[in-house]
Amino acid sequence: MELIKQFEAAKELTKSFTEKPDNETLLKLYSLYKQGAEGDVNIEEPSNMFDFVGKAKYNAWNGLKGTSSDVAMQSYINLVNALVNKK
């Protein structure tokens, strides 16, 4: 239960970022959060070939397929903390 509280606290911390992370970091945050919160990807890959953002998000999340929720949550927490402490 403690991990879930830390995970939610890390999510709240992202709202206080004063500087937007680069796109690669944003994709990593997105995919780790989705894997931690929902598990393996549960949506279809975007079919619009011009939906570059949707495809990137899908591919990032799908790349974590098979990663346990606990591992994804801890990785998300670690990444958020590293970003906060970087400033």
KEMAR-177403 format. One record per residue (C-alpha): residue number from 1; residue in one letter; x, y, z. Coordinates in nm, 3 decimals. Layout:
N
marti nr:NUM&rest:A&c1:X&c2:Y&c3:Z
...
REM end
This chain:
87
marti nr:1&rest:M&c1:0.000&c2:0.000&c3:0.000
marti nr:2&rest:E&c1:0.291&c2:0.233&c3:0.074
marti nr:3&rest:L&c1:0.413&c2:0.204&c3:-0.286
marti nr:4&rest:I&c1:0.077&c2:0.322&c3:-0.419
marti nr:5&rest:K&c1:0.089&c2:0.628&c3:-0.191
marti nr:6&rest:Q&c1:0.440&c2:0.711&c3:-0.312
marti nr:7&rest:F&c1:0.327&c2:0.658&c3:-0.672
marti nr:8&rest:E&c1:0.035&c2:0.899&c3:-0.632
marti nr:9&rest:A&c1:0.260&c2:1.151&c3:-0.452
marti nr:10&rest:A&c1:0.506&c2:1.132&c3:-0.743
marti nr:11&rest:K&c1:0.220&c2:1.196&c3:-0.985
marti nr:12&rest:E&c1:0.131&c2:1.509&c3:-0.789
marti nr:13&rest:L&c1:0.495&c2:1.620&c3:-0.792
marti nr:14&rest:T&c1:0.494&c2:1.622&c3:-1.173
marti nr:15&rest:K&c1:0.233&c2:1.897&c3:-1.161
marti nr:16&rest:S&c1:0.482&c2:2.124&c3:-0.987
marti nr:17&rest:F&c1:0.760&c2:2.092&c3:-1.247
marti nr:18&rest:T&c1:0.877&c2:2.442&c3:-1.333
marti nr:19&rest:E&c1:1.040&c2:2.323&c3:-1.654
marti nr:20&rest:K&c1:0.888&c2:2.083&c3:-1.906
marti nr:21&rest:P&c1:1.100&c2:1.767&c3:-1.947
marti nr:22&rest:D&c1:1.222&c2:1.671&c3:-2.294
marti nr:23&rest:N&c1:1.000&c2:1.451&c3:-2.511
marti nr:24&rest:E&c1:1.195&c2:1.131&c3:-2.436
marti nr:25&rest:T&c1:1.153&c2:1.186&c3:-2.062
marti nr:26&rest:L&c1:0.785&c2:1.269&c3:-2.105
marti nr:27&rest:L&c1:0.733&c2:0.942&c3:-2.293
marti nr:28&rest:K&c1:0.915&c2:0.751&c3:-2.020
marti nr:29&rest:L&c1:0.700&c2:0.918&c3:-1.751
marti nr:30&rest:Y&c1:0.383&c2:0.843&c3:-1.949
marti nr:31&rest:S&c1:0.466&c2:0.479&c3:-2.016
marti nr:32&rest:L&c1:0.582&c2:0.405&c3:-1.660
marti nr:33&rest:Y&c1:0.272&c2:0.571&c3:-1.518
marti nr:34&rest:K&c1:0.036&c2:0.381&c3:-1.749
marti nr:35&rest:Q&c1:0.214&c2:0.049&c3:-1.684
marti nr:36&rest:G&c1:0.205&c2:0.111&c3:-1.309
marti nr:37&rest:A&c1:-0.157&c2:0.223&c3:-1.303
marti nr:38&rest:E&c1:-0.313&c2:-0.003&c3:-1.569
marti nr:39&rest:G&c1:-0.067&c2:-0.281&c3:-1.650
marti nr:40&rest:D&c1:0.006&c2:-0.395&c3:-2.005
marti nr:41&rest:V&c1:-0.116&c2:-0.176&c3:-2.289
marti nr:42&rest:N&c1:-0.493&c2:-0.211&c3:-2.325
marti nr:43&rest:I&c1:-0.562&c2:0.011&c3:-2.626
marti nr:44&rest:E&c1:-0.519&c2:-0.043&c3:-2.997
marti nr:45&rest:E&c1:-0.228&c2:0.113&c3:-3.178
marti nr:46&rest:P&c1:-0.338&c2:0.436&c3:-3.348
marti nr:47&rest:S&c1:-0.422&c2:0.364&c3:-3.712
marti nr:48&rest:N&c1:-0.372&c2:0.722&c3:-3.835
marti nr:49&rest:M&c1:-0.022&c2:0.727&c3:-3.980
marti nr:50&rest:F&c1:0.005&c2:1.098&c3:-3.897
marti nr:51&rest:D&c1:-0.072&c2:1.050&c3:-3.527
marti nr:52&rest:F&c1:0.294&c2:1.063&c3:-3.433
marti nr:53&rest:V&c1:0.231&c2:1.149&c3:-3.069
marti nr:54&rest:G&c1:-0.028&c2:0.874&c3:-3.026
marti nr:55&rest:K&c1:0.203&c2:0.619&c3:-3.189
marti nr:56&rest:A&c1:0.499&c2:0.727&c3:-2.975
marti nr:57&rest:K&c1:0.292&c2:0.697&c3:-2.658
marti nr:58&rest:Y&c1:0.156&c2:0.359&c3:-2.762
marti nr:59&rest:N&c1:0.502&c2:0.226&c3:-2.851
marti nr:60&rest:A&c1:0.654&c2:0.355&c3:-2.525
marti nr:61&rest:W&c1:0.383&c2:0.190&c3:-2.315
marti nr:62&rest:N&c1:0.384&c2:-0.130&c3:-2.523
marti nr:63&rest:G&c1:0.762&c2:-0.145&c3:-2.476
marti nr:64&rest:L&c1:0.700&c2:-0.210&c3:-2.106
marti nr:65&rest:K&c1:0.473&c2:-0.507&c3:-2.172
marti nr:66&rest:G&c1:0.526&c2:-0.773&c3:-1.908
marti nr:67&rest:T&c1:0.675&c2:-0.529&c3:-1.654
marti nr:68&rest:S&c1:0.502&c2:-0.570&c3:-1.319
marti nr:69&rest:S&c1:0.300&c2:-0.280&c3:-1.183
marti nr:70&rest:D&c1:0.524&c2:-0.261&c3:-0.875
marti nr:71&rest:V&c1:0.841&c2:-0.233&c3:-1.083
marti nr:72&rest:A&c1:0.683&c2:0.030&c3:-1.310
marti nr:73&rest:M&c1:0.556&c2:0.229&c3:-1.010
marti nr:74&rest:Q&c1:0.897&c2:0.225&c3:-0.841
marti nr:75&rest:S&c1:1.070&c2:0.325&c3:-1.168
marti nr:76&rest:Y&c1:0.821&c2:0.612&c3:-1.209
marti nr:77&rest:I&c1:0.884&c2:0.729&c3:-0.851
marti nr:78&rest:N&c1:1.261&c2:0.712&c3:-0.905
marti nr:79&rest:L&c1:1.241&c2:0.908&c3:-1.231
marti nr:80&rest:V&c1:1.018&c2:1.180&c3:-1.083
marti nr:81&rest:N&c1:1.248&c2:1.213&c3:-0.782
marti nr:82&rest:A&c1:1.554&c2:1.236&c3:-1.009
marti nr:83&rest:L&c1:1.386&c2:1.513&c3:-1.209
marti nr:84&rest:V&c1:1.289&c2:1.703&c3:-0.896
marti nr:85&rest:N&c1:1.636&c2:1.671&c3:-0.744
marti nr:86&rest:K&c1:1.801&c2:1.771&c3:-1.074
marti nr:87&rest:K&c1:1.680&c2:2.128&c3:-1.041
REM end
